[in-house]
Amino acid sequence: MADSDVLRAPHVLDYVYKRSVGPVIGAFLTALRDGRILGATGSGGKVAVPPAEYDPITGEDSGELVDVGPGGVVTTWAWTAEPRPDQPLDRPFAWVLVRLDGADTALLHVMEAAGPDAVSTGMRVTARFRPRAERVGHIKDIECFVAEGAS
């Protein structure tokens, strides 16, 4: 059969929808836009970051939303020497779990550092937010974490 005899028709399959983030995640994202980080209280007063709609231990509704950080402690990390195009930073960086001041869980994010020797478990870091005009209510409103005292 010749190529000109083959019938062709363009077809695009789309799943166009919007998702409501709800009151807890919505408040978390709004706080990020405003340069703050929120956690949610749960069982025994423990604070989870990011907050969830439900307590992960009991399944009950989360409690009060509270401000945490912006500083905290690196609980573990992994170095990325060659970032991929879709990663948060276009230069070498560390993936870090940061237990923010006032939180009982750790938040996964990225840390800007000169090299793997500049990152360590237990070190103090602080969130560096994007400029106010660039914030949109997304986890990327935190550009990255940096060593406490660094600019």
PyRosetta script that sets phi, psi and omega in degrees:
from pyrosetta import init, pose_from_sequence

init()
pose = pose_from_sequence("MADSDVLRAPHVLDYVYKRSVGPVIGAFLTALRDGRILGATGSGGKVAVPPAEYDPITGEDSGELVDVGPGGVVTTWAWTAEPRPDQPLDRPFAWVLVRLDGADTALLHVMEAAGPDAVSTGMRVTARFRPRAERVGHIKDIECFVAEGAS")
pose.set_psi(1, 132.4)
pose.set_omega(1, 179.4)
pose.set_phi(2, -74.0)
pose.set_psi(2, 149.9)
pose.set_omega(2, -178.7)
pose.set_phi(3, -57.5)
pose.set_psi(3, -32.9)
pose.set_omega(3, -179.0)
pose.set_phi(4, -70.7)
pose.set_psi(4, -16.2)
pose.set_omega(4, 178.7)
pose.set_phi(5, -85.0)
pose.set_psi(5, -9.4)
pose.set_omega(5, -178.3)
pose.set_phi(6, -83.6)
pose.set_psi(6, 127.5)
pose.set_omega(6, 177.4)
pose.set_phi(7, -81.3)
pose.set_psi(7, 136.5)
pose.set_omega(7, 179.6)
pose.set_phi(8, -131.2)
pose.set_psi(8, 144.6)
pose.set_omega(8, 176.3)
pose.set_phi(9, -146.0)
pose.set_psi(9, 131.8)
pose.set_omega(9, 178.2)
pose.set_phi(10, -69.5)
pose.set_psi(10, 144.8)
pose.set_omega(10, 178.8)
pose.set_phi(11, -144.5)
pose.set_psi(11, 127.5)
pose.set_omega(11, 176.9)
pose.set_phi(12, -120.5)
pose.set_psi(12, 126.5)
pose.set_omega(12, 178.1)
pose.set_phi(13, -102.9)
pose.set_psi(13, 114.6)
pose.set_omega(13, -178.8)
pose.set_phi(14, -120.2)
pose.set_psi(14, 144.4)
pose.set_omega(14, 170.7)
pose.set_phi(15, -120.3)
pose.set_psi(15, 79.7)
pose.set_omega(15, -175.9)
pose.set_phi(16, -87.4)
pose.set_psi(16, 117.8)
pose.set_omega(16, 178.8)
pose.set_phi(17, -157.3)
pose.set_psi(17, 163.1)
pose.set_omega(17, 173.3)
pose.set_phi(18, -118.7)
pose.set_psi(18, 144.9)
pose.set_omega(18, -179.5)
pose.set_phi(19, -112.5)
pose.set_psi(19, 133.4)
pose.set_omega(19, 173.1)
pose.set_phi(20, -80.2)
pose.set_psi(20, 134.4)
pose.set_omega(20, -179.0)
pose.set_phi(21, -89.6)
pose.set_psi(21, -10.6)
pose.set_omega(21, 177.9)
pose.set_phi(22, 79.4)
pose.set_psi(22, 175.2)
pose.set_omega(22, -173.0)
pose.set_phi(23, -70.8)
pose.set_psi(23, -33.4)
pose.set_omega(23, -176.1)
pose.set_phi(24, -79.2)
pose.set_psi(24, -55.4)
pose.set_omega(24, 179.5)
pose.set_phi(25, -65.5)
pose.set_psi(25, -36.2)
pose.set_omega(25, 176.7)
pose.set_phi(26, -59.3)
pose.set_psi(26, -43.5)
pose.set_omega(26, 178.0)
pose.set_phi(27, -66.0)
pose.set_psi(27, -39.6)
pose.set_omega(27, 177.4)
pose.set_phi(28, -59.8)
pose.set_psi(28, -47.6)
pose.set_omega(28, -178.7)
pose.set_phi(29, -68.0)
pose.set_psi(29, -38.4)
pose.set_omega(29, 177.0)
pose.set_phi(30, -63.5)
pose.set_psi(30, -40.8)
pose.set_omega(30, 178.2)
pose.set_phi(31, -63.1)
pose.set_psi(31, -41.7)
pose.set_omega(31, 177.5)
pose.set_phi(32, -59.2)
pose.set_psi(32, -43.6)
pose.set_omega(32, 177.3)
pose.set_phi(33, -57.6)
pose.set_psi(33, -33.8)
pose.set_omega(33, -178.3)
pose.set_phi(34, -89.1)
pose.set_psi(34, 3.4)
pose.set_omega(34, 177.7)
pose.set_phi(35, 83.6)
pose.set_psi(35, 25.2)
pose.set_omega(35, 179.0)
pose.set_phi(36, -127.1)
pose.set_psi(36, 161.4)
pose.set_omega(36, 177.1)
pose.set_phi(37, -124.9)
pose.set_psi(37, 130.6)
pose.set_omega(37, -179.3)
pose.set_phi(38, -112.1)
pose.set_psi(38, 147.8)
pose.set_omega(38, 169.8)
pose.set_phi(39, -124.2)
pose.set_psi(39, 170.4)
pose.set_omega(39, 178.5)
pose.set_phi(40, -121.9)
pose.set_psi(40, 137.3)
pose.set_omega(40, 177.2)
pose.set_phi(41, -77.1)
pose.set_psi(41, 148.5)
pose.set_omega(41, 179.4)
pose.set_phi(42, -141.5)
pose.set_psi(42, -146.2)
pose.set_omega(42, -177.9)
pose.set_phi(43, -50.0)
pose.set_psi(43, 129.9)
pose.set_omega(43, 175.9)
pose.set_phi(44, 62.0)
pose.set_psi(44, 19.5)
pose.set_omega(44, 178.6)
pose.set_phi(45, 80.5)
pose.set_psi(45, 6.1)
pose.set_omega(45, 178.9)
pose.set_phi(46, -68.7)
pose.set_psi(46, 145.8)
pose.set_omega(46, -176.5)
pose.set_phi(47, -110.5)
pose.set_psi(47, 125.0)
pose.set_omega(47, 179.9)
pose.set_phi(48, -104.6)
pose.set_psi(48, 135.9)
pose.set_omega(48, 176.9)
pose.set_phi(49, -134.3)
pose.set_psi(49, 126.6)
pose.set_omega(49, -3.7)
pose.set_phi(50, -68.2)
pose.set_psi(50, 156.9)
pose.set_omega(50, -178.5)
pose.set_phi(51, -70.8)
pose.set_psi(51, 151.9)
pose.set_omega(51, 175.3)
pose.set_phi(52, -119.6)
pose.set_psi(52, 160.2)
pose.set_omega(52, 179.4)
pose.set_phi(53, -64.8)
pose.set_psi(53, -30.6)
pose.set_omega(53, -175.0)
pose.set_phi(54, -127.4)
pose.set_psi(54, 147.9)
pose.set_omega(54, 175.5)
pose.set_phi(55, -64.8)
pose.set_psi(55, 125.8)
pose.set_omega(55, -177.1)
pose.set_phi(56, -68.5)
pose.set_psi(56, -17.8)
pose.set_omega(56, -179.7)
pose.set_phi(57, -89.3)
pose.set_psi(57, -47.6)
pose.set_omega(57, -173.1)
pose.set_phi(58, -101.3)
pose.set_psi(58, -20.4)
pose.set_omega(58, -175.6)
pose.set_phi(59, 81.4)
pose.set_psi(59, -1.9)
pose.set_omega(59, 178.1)
pose.set_phi(60, -75.9)
pose.set_psi(60, 163.1)
pose.set_omega(60, 176.2)
pose.set_phi(61, -55.6)
pose.set_psi(61, 144.2)
pose.set_omega(61, 175.6)
pose.set_phi(62, -62.8)
pose.set_psi(62, 157.1)
pose.set_omega(62, 178.8)
pose.set_phi(63, -88.5)
pose.set_psi(63, -146.6)
pose.set_omega(63, -176.5)
pose.set_phi(64, -62.5)
pose.set_psi(64, 143.5)
pose.set_omega(64, 172.0)
pose.set_phi(65, -86.6)
pose.set_psi(65, 133.1)
pose.set_omega(65, -177.4)
pose.set_phi(66, -132.2)
pose.set_psi(66, 149.1)
pose.set_omega(66, 175.5)
pose.set_phi(67, -72.1)
pose.set_psi(67, 140.7)
pose.set_omega(67, 175.1)
pose.set_phi(68, -133.4)
pose.set_psi(68, 168.1)
pose.set_omega(68, 177.1)
pose.set_phi(69, 59.7)
pose.set_psi(69, -155.0)
pose.set_omega(69, 9.7)
pose.set_phi(70, -79.8)
pose.set_psi(70, -3.5)
pose.set_omega(70, 177.9)
pose.set_phi(71, -92.1)
pose.set_psi(71, 163.1)
pose.set_omega(71, 178.3)
pose.set_phi(72, -174.7)
pose.set_psi(72, -167.9)
pose.set_omega(72, -175.1)
pose.set_phi(73, -122.2)
pose.set_psi(73, 134.8)
pose.set_omega(73, 175.4)
pose.set_phi(74, -72.2)
pose.set_psi(74, 123.4)
pose.set_omega(74, 178.8)
pose.set_phi(75, -95.2)
pose.set_psi(75, -27.7)
pose.set_omega(75, 173.8)
pose.set_phi(76, -165.7)
pose.set_psi(76, 164.2)
pose.set_omega(76, -175.8)
pose.set_phi(77, -160.0)
pose.set_psi(77, 164.5)
pose.set_omega(77, 175.7)
pose.set_phi(78, -145.2)
pose.set_psi(78, 135.9)
pose.set_omega(78, -176.6)
pose.set_phi(79, -86.9)
pose.set_psi(79, 139.3)
pose.set_omega(79, 174.7)
pose.set_phi(80, -117.4)
pose.set_psi(80, 101.7)
pose.set_omega(80, -176.5)
pose.set_phi(81, -77.7)
pose.set_psi(81, -32.1)
pose.set_omega(81, -178.0)
pose.set_phi(82, -128.9)
pose.set_psi(82, 87.4)
pose.set_omega(82, -178.3)
pose.set_phi(83, -62.3)
pose.set_psi(83, 144.9)
pose.set_omega(83, 174.9)
pose.set_phi(84, -82.5)
pose.set_psi(84, 161.3)
pose.set_omega(84, -177.6)
pose.set_phi(85, -57.7)
pose.set_psi(85, -28.6)
pose.set_omega(85, -176.8)
pose.set_phi(86, -94.2)
pose.set_psi(86, 8.3)
pose.set_omega(86, -179.9)
pose.set_phi(87, -85.2)
pose.set_psi(87, 162.7)
pose.set_omega(87, -171.5)
pose.set_phi(88, -62.3)
pose.set_psi(88, -33.1)
pose.set_omega(88, 179.2)
pose.set_phi(89, -120.1)
pose.set_psi(89, 149.2)
pose.set_omega(89, -178.7)
pose.set_phi(90, -95.1)
pose.set_psi(90, 14.2)
pose.set_omega(90, 180.0)
pose.set_phi(91, -135.9)
pose.set_psi(91, 163.4)
pose.set_omega(91, 179.4)
pose.set_phi(92, -52.6)
pose.set_psi(92, 142.8)
pose.set_omega(92, -177.0)
pose.set_phi(93, -156.7)
pose.set_psi(93, 174.1)
pose.set_omega(93, 175.8)
pose.set_phi(94, -112.9)
pose.set_psi(94, 137.3)
pose.set_omega(94, 164.0)
pose.set_phi(95, -80.2)
pose.set_psi(95, 131.5)
pose.set_omega(95, -178.1)
pose.set_phi(96, -131.9)
pose.set_psi(96, 148.2)
pose.set_omega(96, 164.6)
pose.set_phi(97, -101.9)
pose.set_psi(97, 120.8)
pose.set_omega(97, -176.8)
pose.set_phi(98, -115.3)
pose.set_psi(98, 121.4)
pose.set_omega(98, 172.3)
pose.set_phi(99, -89.5)
pose.set_psi(99, 103.4)
pose.set_omega(99, -176.8)
pose.set_phi(100, -69.7)
pose.set_psi(100, 150.6)
pose.set_omega(100, 177.0)
pose.set_phi(101, -56.1)
pose.set_psi(101, 126.5)
pose.set_omega(101, -179.9)
pose.set_phi(102, 92.9)
pose.set_psi(102, -3.4)
pose.set_omega(102, -179.5)
pose.set_phi(103, -109.6)
pose.set_psi(103, 156.4)
pose.set_omega(103, 177.5)
pose.set_phi(104, -108.7)
pose.set_psi(104, -7.7)
pose.set_omega(104, 176.3)
pose.set_phi(105, -119.3)
pose.set_psi(105, 168.4)
pose.set_omega(105, -178.8)
pose.set_phi(106, -107.6)
pose.set_psi(106, 147.5)
pose.set_omega(106, 178.7)
pose.set_phi(107, -102.3)
pose.set_psi(107, 130.9)
pose.set_omega(107, 175.7)
pose.set_phi(108, -83.2)
pose.set_psi(108, 127.9)
pose.set_omega(108, 177.2)
pose.set_phi(109, -158.0)
pose.set_psi(109, -166.5)
pose.set_omega(109, 179.4)
pose.set_phi(110, -114.4)
pose.set_psi(110, 154.3)
pose.set_omega(110, 178.2)
pose.set_phi(111, -126.6)
pose.set_psi(111, 131.4)
pose.set_omega(111, 174.1)
pose.set_phi(112, -83.2)
pose.set_psi(112, 128.3)
pose.set_omega(112, -179.9)
pose.set_phi(113, -152.7)
pose.set_psi(113, 152.3)
pose.set_omega(113, -178.4)
pose.set_phi(114, -65.2)
pose.set_psi(114, -25.9)
pose.set_omega(114, -179.3)
pose.set_phi(115, 179.0)
pose.set_psi(115, 174.8)
pose.set_omega(115, -177.8)
pose.set_phi(116, -62.5)
pose.set_psi(116, -23.5)
pose.set_omega(116, 177.7)
pose.set_phi(117, -72.7)
pose.set_psi(117, -12.9)
pose.set_omega(117, -179.3)
pose.set_phi(118, -94.2)
pose.set_psi(118, 4.9)
pose.set_omega(118, -179.7)
pose.set_phi(119, -122.2)
pose.set_psi(119, 139.0)
pose.set_omega(119, 175.9)
pose.set_phi(120, -153.7)
pose.set_psi(120, 149.3)
pose.set_omega(120, 174.3)
pose.set_phi(121, -63.5)
pose.set_psi(121, 133.9)
pose.set_omega(121, -179.5)
pose.set_phi(122, 94.4)
pose.set_psi(122, -10.6)
pose.set_omega(122, -179.6)
pose.set_phi(123, -74.0)
pose.set_psi(123, 151.9)
pose.set_omega(123, 177.9)
pose.set_phi(124, -87.8)
pose.set_psi(124, 136.0)
pose.set_omega(124, 178.8)
pose.set_phi(125, -134.2)
pose.set_psi(125, 166.5)
pose.set_omega(125, 175.7)
pose.set_phi(126, -140.5)
pose.set_psi(126, 151.6)
pose.set_omega(126, -179.7)
pose.set_phi(127, -72.8)
pose.set_psi(127, 137.6)
pose.set_omega(127, 170.5)
pose.set_phi(128, -110.9)
pose.set_psi(128, 112.2)
pose.set_omega(128, -179.5)
pose.set_phi(129, -83.9)
pose.set_psi(129, 151.4)
pose.set_omega(129, 173.4)
pose.set_phi(130, -64.7)
pose.set_psi(130, 160.6)
pose.set_omega(130, 175.1)
pose.set_phi(131, -56.4)
pose.set_psi(131, 144.6)
pose.set_omega(131, -175.1)
pose.set_phi(132, -48.6)
pose.set_psi(132, -43.4)
pose.set_omega(132, -176.7)
pose.set_phi(133, -65.6)
pose.set_psi(133, -18.6)
pose.set_omega(133, -178.6)
pose.set_phi(134, -96.7)
pose.set_psi(134, -8.2)
pose.set_omega(134, -176.5)
pose.set_phi(135, -79.9)
pose.set_psi(135, 138.8)
pose.set_omega(135, -175.3)
pose.set_phi(136, -130.5)
pose.set_psi(136, 3.5)
pose.set_omega(136, -176.0)
pose.set_phi(137, 86.2)
pose.set_psi(137, 53.3)
pose.set_omega(137, -177.2)
pose.set_phi(138, -141.8)
pose.set_psi(138, 154.9)
pose.set_omega(138, 178.9)
pose.set_phi(139, -58.4)
pose.set_psi(139, -26.6)
pose.set_omega(139, 178.5)
pose.set_phi(140, -74.9)
pose.set_psi(140, -0.5)
pose.set_omega(140, 171.4)
pose.set_phi(141, -64.9)
pose.set_psi(141, -25.9)
pose.set_omega(141, 165.9)
pose.set_phi(142, -84.3)
pose.set_psi(142, 108.9)
pose.set_omega(142, -179.5)
pose.set_phi(143, -62.7)
pose.set_psi(143, -45.9)
pose.set_omega(143, 178.7)
pose.set_phi(144, -175.6)
pose.set_psi(144, 175.6)
pose.set_omega(144, 170.9)
pose.set_phi(145, -101.8)
pose.set_psi(145, 150.9)
pose.set_omega(145, 177.8)
pose.set_phi(146, -133.7)
pose.set_psi(146, 157.7)
pose.set_omega(146, 176.7)
pose.set_phi(147, -56.6)
pose.set_psi(147, 137.2)
pose.set_omega(147, -179.8)
pose.set_phi(148, -57.9)
pose.set_psi(148, 133.7)
pose.set_omega(148, -178.4)
pose.set_phi(149, 93.5)
pose.set_psi(149, -13.8)
pose.set_omega(149, 176.3)
pose.set_phi(150, -85.0)
pose.set_psi(150, 157.1)
pose.set_omega(150, 179.2)
pose.set_phi(151, -93.9)
pose.dump_pdb("model.pdb")
